[in-house]
Amino acid sequence: MASVFKDLIRKEFGDNSYNKYFFICQKSLENKKLENKEIYNDIFEHIKNKDQAAIKNMQKRLNDSLLLAVRISKTYFFAFLFYLGASFFVIMKDINPFVTIVSLILMSICFIGKTYEYLVNKYSFIDAHIVLVYKTVLDRVILIKELEQSAIK
């Protein structure tokens, strides 16, 4: 399971571009100086000639990904509380020990999956950085397109 941001960048620009951006960020993090220029220029070259409708669709997909990442972070606490409550309830109910153990194991597997999803999305710093650069490029291209449109009128 990849982070929401990684999936977005891969869908928009492909695996090769994502890997290139990732390694650029990784190298710049090793140098303790995060460089955006190379990633910014590459993304700008990819989208500068697209029409306004395609750019708006890209922006919509970006916003949807951002909302999904926020939703994953916000719902994790409630999933944790539900897991604790359900586990406590199953333990306190006077049912067959085999059923209790199987129920706890299945709930734990589901909760581990939710925890993995949360951690992957919370700690994907490089992916988040790439998405921020992508958002900056999209905003710039939209502004340029709007200025071109107003200059024509």
N, C-alpha and C positions, 0 to 999 in steps of 0.2 A: 504494500500500500504506500503510495507516494503522497507527498503533501499536496494540498489543493493548488498551491502556487506552482509547484513543479509540473503538475498535470496541465495547468493553463499554459505555461511557457512552452511545454512540449507540443501541445495542440496548435498553438499559434505559430511557432517558428520551427518545430521539428526537434528531433533528438540531438542532431549534430550541433545545432545552434545552442540548445540548452546546455549540452556538455561543454561547449566552448565558453559560454557565459559563466558556468559554474567554476571552471578551472581559472578563469580570469579573476573571479572574486576570491577564490581560494588562495591564489598566489598573492593577491593584494592584501589579504588578511594576514598572510605569513609575514609580509613586509610592514604590517601594522599601519597601512595606509590604504584605505578602500578607494579604488579608482573606478570611476563610472564612465569615463570618456569613451573608451573602446566599445563597451556594451551599448552605451547611448547611441553612438554613431552607427553601429551595426543594426540596431533595432530601427533607428530612423531611416536607414537605407531600405529596410524591408517594407516599411509602411508609408513612406512619403508619397508614393505614386498611386496609392489606393484611393478609390473614390470615397466620398463623404459617408455614404451608406455603409460601406465595409468598415470604415473606421468607427462609426457609431456602434456597429455590431461588436467590434473588438472591445470597445469601451464597456458595452453591456456585459460581455462575458467576464471582463476584468472585475466589474462591480459585483457580479454574481459570485465570483470566486472570493472576493473580499468578504462578502456577507456570509458565505459558507464557512470561511475560516473563523470569523467572529462567532458564528452560531456554534461551531464545534467547541470553541473555548468556553462559551457561556453555558452550554448544556452539560458539560462534563461534571460540574459540581452537583447538579441535580441527579445525574446518572449515578454518581458516587453515593449520594444520600439514598437513592432508591435501592441500590445494591445492598447497602448496610441494613436498611429497613427490611427488605425482602429476606435477607439472610437471617436476621434476627427473628422474623416472623416464622420462617420455615423451621428454625431450630426450636423455637418455643412451642410450636404446634406438636401435639402428641400423635405423630404419624410414624409409619414404618421407617426404621433407621436407614434401610437401603434407599427408599424414596427420598429421604432427607439428604443423604450423601450425593445421590445422583443430581438432585435439584441444586444443591450447592455447587457441585462441579460444573453443571451447565451454566448457572448464573455467573460463576467465576470466569469461565471461558468467554462469555459475552462481555463481561466487564474488562477483561484483559484486552479484548479487541478494541473496546472503546478507549481504554487507556493508551493503547498503542497509537490509535488515530489522533488522540489529543496530543501526545508527546511529539509525534512526527510533525504535526502542524504548528505546535508551539515553538519548537526548537529548530525550525528550518530557516535560520538566519540568512543564509546565502540565497535561498529561494525568495524570501521576503525582500531582500535587497534588489534582486533582479526584477521583481514585480514593481518595486518602487521606481526603478529606472524606466521600466516599461510604461508605467502610469505617467511619468514625466514626459516621455516621448509622445504618448498619445495626446496629452493635454496640449503640448506644443504644436503637434500636427493639426489638431482641431482648431487651435487659434489661428494658425497660418491659413488653413482652408477658409475660415470665416472671414479673415481679413481680405483674402483674395476675392471672396464672394461680394463683400461690401465695396471693394474697389471696382468691380465690374459694374455694379449698379450705379 
